[in-house]
Amino acid sequence: MSAAIAAMVTAVVGVLGTLFAPLVANWVARRQRADEAQAEERRRHHEERHAAYTAMNRASRNFHTLLKDALHRLRDGVYSDEDRVRVEEARRDYRDRYAEAQMIVPDVVLAASRELNVVLAGVDAAAKRIDRGLAGAGETAERVLLDLKAAEPRLTAMRRIMRQDLGITD
């Protein structure tokens, strides 16, 4: 190869490098911004799920506790209007947290939540029937308290699934 050809190749490579350097830099910068945006979206989604799980766990446990208290008070004949209001507020909060979670959590969490919901809703309905004097055959506060026990392992299972989804391991 002659010196003139080598000089020409070097000049062409230099000019192409000068022309393409901004394009390559622009492409790299766009790629970095896209990666950062994707990472931010994953972080935001994780935070949304974490907030939904926290609210759902708190509301379901509160509803469970207030139902248990209500059944004890029904059994003892001291159930008051204030108790009714607290249980109803807890039920509504639980329902709202469940509805919010349905929009952002995976199906495995919703399945666990549905299993818990079946028990809590059934106990709530039974407690209301007992309170109104419309209890079915054999439906007593003591019996419904036993039914409510079925919610405890479901609460634990739901919390475990939520923690797994968030990447929390013990």
Phi, psi and omega in degrees: 000135183278163180296326181293319180292317179299319179294320180294317179297316179298318180295316180296315179298318179298316180294315179297319177299318179294320181287320185274342182303313178295325179295315179295316179298319178296317179297316179297316180296318177297319180296318178296317178297320178296317178296319179295320179295320178294318178296320179294321178296317177298318180296316179297317179296319178298316179295321177297314179297318179300314179296317179295318179296317180298313180295318181293318179297314181297314183293319181291321178292322178295316179298316178302312181297315181292326175295317179298314178300317181298317180294322176296318181290324175297316180301320183274356178074027181236024181287127187245172176299323178298320177297317180300316180296315181297317179295318180295319176298319179294321179296316180295319178297316178299314179299317180294317179295321178296315180297319178297317182296326181304335183277342188227351184259155180291162183300326181297324177288319179296323178297315178297321180293321178297320179299319177293317182300322179302315181292310183297318180294320178296318179293318179300315180296318179295318179298320179293320177297316179299315181300323182274359181077023182245027183297144177285176180300126179075004182271102179236166178299320179298316181294317182291328174300322177294321177297322181295332177303330180295341180283333186299310177294332178289323175299315180295316180296317180297315179298318179298317180294319178298315180297319178298317180297328179278355179085016179270120180238151178259000000 
